[in-house]
Amino acid sequence: MDKLSETFDGDDEVVTMILSLYLDENADIGDKLVGLHQESNLGELYSLAHTLSGTLSNLCEEETSSLLKTVELDANGGKQSDKAVIDEININLSKIEEQITLYLS
């Protein structure tokens, strides 16, 4: 969260607003990602991975954003990503949600 705070010159109000919005807009996003992968819905998987990758990049969550870029590229190429990658993203998304919730409390 420090990098995000630096991005907004330490403006805690803006950081709080952005993180709250992330939580509101992305409830159960990990489950949705897993579901789309299980259904082999590459079009929706591409769209979700693309959007979420950009969002997390803006929140300075580069590791998960990079994994999502892999899923995005795979889906765009008509390929199903490895389940291990999806599972790692899902775990990371849970950790991100926990970190944000802790930060906001």
C-alpha positions in Angstrom: 0.0 0.0 0.0 3.0 2.3 0.4 3.6 2.5 -3.3 0.0 3.4 -3.9 0.2 6.0 -1.2 3.3 7.5 -2.8 1.5 7.6 -6.2 -1.1 9.9 -4.6 1.4 11.9 -2.6 0.3 10.4 0.7 -3.3 11.5 0.3 -4.9 8.8 2.5 -8.4 10.0 1.6 -7.8 9.2 -2.1 -6.2 5.9 -1.3 -9.0 4.9 0.9 -11.6 5.8 -1.8 -9.7 3.8 -4.4 -9.3 0.7 -2.2 -12.9 0.8 -1.1 -14.1 1.1 -4.7 -11.8 -1.9 -5.6 -13.5 -4.0 -2.9 -17.0 -3.0 -3.9 -16.4 -3.7 -7.6 -14.4 -6.9 -7.3 -16.2 -9.0 -4.6 -15.8 -12.7 -5.4 -13.7 -11.9 -8.5 -11.4 -14.8 -7.8 -14.3 -17.2 -7.9 -15.5 -15.7 -11.1 -12.0 -16.2 -12.6 -11.9 -19.8 -11.5 -15.4 -20.4 -12.9 -14.7 -18.9 -16.3 -11.5 -21.0 -16.5 -13.4 -24.2 -15.6 -16.0 -23.4 -18.2 -13.2 -22.7 -20.8 -15.0 -19.4 -21.5 -12.0 -17.8 -23.2 -13.8 -14.7 -24.3 -15.0 -13.7 -20.9 -11.7 -14.9 -19.3 -9.8 -12.6 -21.6 -12.0 -9.7 -20.8 -11.8 -10.3 -17.0 -8.1 -10.8 -17.0 -7.5 -7.7 -19.1 -9.6 -5.5 -16.9 -8.3 -6.9 -13.6 -4.7 -6.8 -14.8 -5.0 -3.0 -15.5 -6.8 -2.4 -12.2 -4.2 -4.2 -10.1 -1.4 -2.5 -12.0 -2.9 0.8 -11.0 -2.9 -0.5 -7.4 0.8 -1.3 -7.7 0.1 -5.1 -7.5 2.5 -6.0 -10.3 3.0 -9.7 -9.5 -0.7 -10.6 -9.8 -1.1 -8.2 -12.7 1.7 -10.0 -14.6 0.0 -13.4 -14.0 -3.3 -12.0 -15.3 -1.5 -10.7 -18.4 -0.4 -14.3 -19.1 -4.0 -15.5 -18.8 -5.1 -12.6 -21.0 -2.5 -13.5 -23.7 -3.4 -17.2 -23.5 -7.1 -16.5 -23.9 -6.6 -14.1 -26.7 -4.6 -16.8 -28.5 -7.3 -19.4 -28.0 -5.4 -21.2 -25.3 -6.5 -22.2 -21.8 -4.1 -21.1 -19.1 -2.7 -23.7 -16.7 -4.9 -24.3 -13.7 -1.8 -23.6 -11.4 -1.7 -20.1 -12.8 -5.4 -19.5 -12.1 -5.0 -21.0 -8.6 -2.1 -18.7 -7.9 -4.0 -15.6 -9.1 -7.0 -16.7 -6.9 -4.8 -17.0 -3.8 -3.1 -13.6 -4.5 -6.5 -12.0 -5.0 -7.6 -13.3 -1.6 -4.4 -11.9 0.0 -4.9 -8.5 -1.7 -8.5 -8.4 -0.4 -7.2 -9.2 3.1 -4.5 -6.5 2.9 -7.0 -3.9 1.7 -9.6 -4.8 4.4 -6.8 -4.5 7.0 -5.7 -1.2 5.6 -9.2 0.2 5.7 -10.0 -1.0 9.2 
